[in-house]
Amino acid sequence: MRDKIRQLLIDIRNKKEELKKEYSKIKEKYGFKLRWWKVIWNEEKKKELKKYKKSILSSIFTTGFREILSIPFIYAMILPAFVLDICLFIYQQTALRLYGIPLVKRSDYIVFDRKKLPYLNFLQKINCIYCSYFNWLMQYAVEVAWRTEKYWCPIKHAKKKYWEHNWEIYFADYWDAQWFKKTFCNVKEFYKKEE
């Protein structure tokens, strides 16, 4: 058993090295570096990418009628998003703390790096910020919900779902009442995962 574990650790280390090399190739190809989560562009690459930048007017006039018609509906969703964001904050600060569940770090879901792309005009950058906010907010909300489900209802569904979340490995099988009894309102797995 120890040999298998040792071999798995070696395989993981090798894979990590492969990924580092692959990432270096990508950074070199696209001309950027990441330093403290900040994107730093190579000046030559930045100039090259700026060639693809369209003016705001040209991007508006090349946008189709359907897209322009949908704008009010898309941006109207920012209000429920803000309300959801505030509600999630309150929910985490009360319910998850009372259950002893580690809070979901909001900052783990915030990624606003697309606004740094030199080929986007001002309007496109605003759109990217909006999409990033809305999408990370949904992922953040899903993680909060999954942790709550893991605490209160750790039972796998009888029907196979399209997507299973990370906490589901700790769920009891649909028919396994004994395992459910052990996992119900149990928080120890949350702390295992954070180690």
C-alpha positions as CSV (number, residue, x, y, z in Angstrom):
1,M,0.0,0.0,0.0
2,R,2.8,2.4,0.9
3,D,4.5,1.8,-2.5
4,K,1.2,2.7,-4.3
5,I,0.9,5.9,-2.3
6,R,4.6,6.7,-2.9
7,Q,4.1,6.1,-6.7
8,L,1.0,8.3,-6.7
9,L,2.9,11.1,-5.0
10,I,5.7,10.8,-7.6
11,D,3.1,10.8,-10.4
12,I,1.5,14.0,-8.9
13,R,4.9,15.7,-8.7
14,N,5.8,14.8,-12.3
15,K,2.4,16.0,-13.5
16,K,2.9,19.3,-11.6
17,E,6.3,19.8,-13.3
18,E,4.6,19.1,-16.7
19,L,1.9,21.7,-16.0
20,K,4.5,24.3,-14.9
21,K,6.3,23.8,-18.3
22,E,3.1,24.0,-20.2
23,Y,2.1,27.2,-18.3
24,S,5.5,28.7,-19.1
25,K,5.0,28.0,-22.8
26,I,1.5,29.7,-22.7
27,K,2.9,32.8,-20.9
28,E,5.7,33.0,-23.4
29,K,3.3,32.6,-26.4
30,Y,0.8,35.2,-25.2
31,G,3.4,37.6,-23.7
32,F,2.3,38.0,-20.1
33,K,3.3,37.2,-16.5
34,L,1.3,36.8,-13.4
35,R,2.8,38.5,-10.4
36,W,0.7,38.4,-7.2
37,W,-2.4,37.7,-9.3
38,K,-1.7,40.8,-11.4
39,V,-1.3,40.4,-15.1
40,I,1.7,42.1,-16.5
41,W,1.9,42.3,-20.3
42,N,5.0,42.3,-22.5
43,E,5.0,45.7,-24.2
44,E,5.5,44.2,-27.7
45,K,2.6,41.8,-27.2
46,K,0.4,44.6,-25.8
47,K,1.0,46.8,-28.9
48,E,0.3,43.8,-31.2
49,L,-3.0,43.1,-29.3
50,K,-4.1,46.7,-29.4
51,K,-4.4,46.4,-33.2
52,Y,-7.5,44.3,-32.6
53,K,-9.2,47.0,-30.4
54,K,-12.3,48.5,-31.9
55,S,-13.7,51.9,-31.0
56,I,-16.8,52.0,-28.9
57,L,-18.8,53.3,-31.8
58,S,-17.7,50.7,-34.3
59,S,-18.4,47.9,-31.8
60,I,-21.9,49.3,-31.2
61,F,-22.6,49.6,-34.9
62,T,-21.3,46.1,-35.7
63,T,-23.5,44.7,-32.9
64,G,-26.7,43.1,-34.0
65,F,-30.2,44.3,-33.3
66,R,-30.9,41.3,-31.1
67,E,-27.9,42.1,-28.9
68,I,-28.8,45.7,-28.5
69,L,-32.4,44.7,-27.6
70,S,-31.2,42.4,-24.9
71,I,-29.0,45.0,-23.1
72,P,-31.7,46.3,-20.7
73,F,-32.6,42.7,-19.7
74,I,-29.0,41.7,-19.1
75,Y,-28.1,44.7,-17.0
76,A,-31.3,44.7,-15.1
77,M,-30.0,41.4,-13.5
78,I,-27.4,43.4,-11.6
79,L,-30.0,44.4,-9.0
80,P,-31.0,40.9,-8.0
81,A,-27.3,40.0,-8.1
82,F,-26.4,42.7,-5.5
83,V,-29.3,41.5,-3.4
84,L,-28.1,37.9,-3.6
85,D,-24.6,39.0,-2.8
86,I,-25.8,40.8,0.4
87,C,-28.1,37.9,1.4
88,L,-25.2,35.4,0.9
89,F,-23.0,37.5,3.2
90,I,-25.7,37.6,5.9
91,Y,-26.5,33.9,5.5
92,Q,-22.8,32.9,5.8
93,Q,-22.2,35.2,8.8
94,T,-25.2,33.7,10.7
95,A,-26.1,30.2,9.5
96,L,-22.7,28.8,8.5
97,R,-21.1,30.2,11.6
98,L,-23.8,28.6,13.8
99,Y,-23.3,25.2,12.1
100,G,-19.5,25.5,12.5
101,I,-19.0,25.3,8.7
102,P,-16.0,27.2,7.3
103,L,-17.1,30.2,5.4
104,V,-16.7,30.4,1.7
105,K,-14.0,32.9,0.9
106,R,-15.6,35.4,-1.4
107,S,-12.2,36.5,-2.6
108,D,-11.5,33.0,-4.0
109,Y,-14.3,33.6,-6.5
110,I,-13.4,37.1,-7.6
111,V,-11.5,37.3,-10.9
112,F,-11.5,40.6,-12.7
113,D,-8.5,40.0,-15.0
114,R,-10.1,40.3,-18.4
115,K,-10.4,44.0,-18.1
116,K,-6.6,44.1,-18.5
117,L,-6.8,42.8,-22.1
118,P,-5.4,45.5,-24.3
119,Y,-7.7,44.6,-27.3
120,L,-10.9,45.4,-25.4
121,N,-12.4,48.9,-25.6
122,F,-14.0,50.6,-22.6
123,L,-17.4,49.3,-23.2
124,Q,-16.2,45.7,-23.7
125,K,-14.2,46.0,-20.4
126,I,-17.3,47.1,-18.6
127,N,-19.1,44.1,-20.0
128,C,-16.3,41.8,-18.9
129,I,-16.4,43.2,-15.4
130,Y,-20.2,42.6,-15.3
131,C,-19.9,39.0,-16.6
132,S,-17.1,38.2,-14.2
133,Y,-19.0,39.6,-11.2
134,F,-22.2,37.8,-12.2
135,N,-20.6,34.4,-12.9
136,W,-18.3,34.4,-9.9
137,L,-21.3,35.3,-7.7
138,M,-23.2,32.4,-9.1
139,Q,-20.3,30.0,-8.4
140,Y,-19.9,31.5,-4.9
141,A,-23.6,31.0,-4.2
142,V,-23.5,27.4,-5.4
143,E,-20.6,26.7,-3.1
144,V,-22.5,28.1,-0.1
145,A,-25.5,26.0,-1.0
146,W,-23.4,22.9,-1.4
147,R,-21.9,23.3,2.0
148,T,-25.3,23.8,3.5
149,E,-26.5,20.6,1.6
150,K,-23.5,18.7,2.9
151,Y,-24.5,19.7,6.5
152,W,-28.2,19.2,6.4
153,C,-28.9,16.7,3.6
154,P,-25.8,14.6,2.8
155,I,-27.6,11.9,0.8
156,K,-26.8,11.1,-2.8
157,H,-29.8,11.2,-5.2
158,A,-31.1,7.9,-6.6
159,K,-31.1,9.4,-10.1
160,K,-27.7,10.1,-11.6
161,K,-27.2,13.9,-12.0
162,Y,-25.4,15.7,-14.7
163,W,-23.1,17.3,-12.2
164,E,-21.9,16.3,-8.7
165,H,-20.2,18.7,-6.4
166,N,-17.0,18.2,-4.4
167,W,-18.8,17.6,-1.1
168,E,-20.8,14.8,-2.5
169,I,-18.0,12.3,-2.0
170,Y,-18.9,12.5,1.7
171,F,-22.7,11.9,1.1
172,A,-24.4,8.7,2.1
173,D,-25.8,6.5,-0.7
174,Y,-29.5,6.9,-1.3
175,W,-30.4,3.7,0.7
176,D,-27.6,3.9,3.4
177,A,-29.4,5.1,6.5
178,Q,-26.5,4.3,8.8
179,W,-24.0,6.4,6.8
180,F,-26.5,9.2,6.7
181,K,-26.8,9.1,10.5
182,K,-23.0,9.5,10.7
183,T,-22.8,12.3,8.2
184,F,-25.9,14.3,9.2
185,C,-24.8,17.7,10.7
186,N,-21.2,16.7,10.6
187,V,-18.6,19.3,9.9
188,K,-15.3,17.3,10.1
189,E,-15.0,16.8,6.3
190,F,-15.0,20.6,5.8
191,Y,-11.8,20.8,7.8
192,K,-10.2,17.8,6.2
193,K,-10.6,19.4,2.8
194,E,-9.0,22.7,3.9
195,E,-5.8,20.9,5.1
